[in-house]
């Protein structure tokens, strides 16, 4: 409870710092930016797709990220999605809480935090086009990795070196472009017994990772503004709709349909981001 109260105070303080640095009135904060009303359909679709992903239909967040990049630049996309990613993990973390294997998640967590720090340092020195290219590379790599995992039953031996490499890459990809799912899946598919345990363990992991990432975005990259906060808040209902739909869809969706959605999302978004910025 003490840890939770401290975390809440950190987020409240961070929010007040954002308001102060932007020097905007409370009235302006309550106004939904014009860009949201002009692109409401595309933005709402991104929120629902992100919710579907957080509900278990991974990696539809890749497609959500692709659509939101049609409206906003990469840095603004990250600032909008970061709080949503955190909120989106709360429901699956609660829903699958009894299936989570926390010791397995904690082994990867330390190295993901290392990757977050490395990504934060690199991200301060690259431009918008490079950002999109890096996101595209990570997304395509995620798809290729999953194909390899399907064709070959790869079992990861949980050595410090392997976990360190996977965790660092996942943390780096997460902060650069929310593209860590494919890498963490390599680890969790080898260390968990079933899909429920995988979803519970990954949700527990990402609540911590996304909390750390949010603080890095606020205090190091300083990419938040009152406008991005308002846009994020406006997307929360769509996110929750997606999460609730996903928990129902998972129970009835055939595996072949799930895989088709997976690969379409990954390669369409990845190639579009890569080719469009070369």
Steps between C-alpha positions, in 0.01 A plus 500: 500500500788738581661429162168567327452833680853612408440411134172692496675808644773476235241496221303791651820702536600415143162614374528833685850553357363448148225755561746753643756458219233549234354805676144422385178584675266240644244612243739408216571167666130416487481575128545200268762596238364568153713225350301239694169612353649513148638144523264349755430180305867413452592589858206305644595197289853522640363504854281193438785311333726580793232372737461179298875452529501554875209260532710223346473542120866584455659675316215719379678786678730501197206585275376755754842664497502507120161676480586755769823584315281608210380783722788579739879502485685215683582693819139614539378147427719365780376762746136421415541122514720475811222567755258288295739206500517522878122530543447222247705255705291546817203292388693200358736512800199469729315253277800264468654580840473145632680365193797740512842350563670795671841338559527436125399860422743648753798333332427691179392820674845608617646480150202673342561794730861506376368506143267788587794708619704421186203585277445826686859607435493404131156652442617848590731504195279374213249678276142415403586295187757288687242446774251358250766283334606356836138429588450328163812286548393388847148422380618290203754324721216416739309330217803304379577384853148367543519309170822335618339415833206336326708288263755396757422422860768718651553469870700776664738395773462776760869590526598848614654579158191402297256671735723808502505522119125442462410737782728781381371476141140492623552804721670690219225415252232586754612856566592574137176378350291281732641201308606245758226238475674268256818493705330443834285228339817301426570493869145449629411228247795301629444567869121483538269198478195646323350817350340613827833480682668684213242781505507530879879503518541750216232734640673503838831576328365778280325683782842558656681563170236744372502687834877545473471596134237763578730666753791499251280664236395769749831588664763410236344536157240755620260412217178549695270800471149578617376430146645147500347436844156611379530277191603209720202551730264515200631159385448318832135400426604351164788316667266346758256394227785320325619326818150373583442382141832316497423288805182381326659453156787289636254236619342449156763602242664209311880488520537532123304829498705632791826425312368664183423821690838480671709477183293747302536758777872448544621498140258759364586753771873418507555521125291816470703676770830380354435572131322826568803652676794373295 
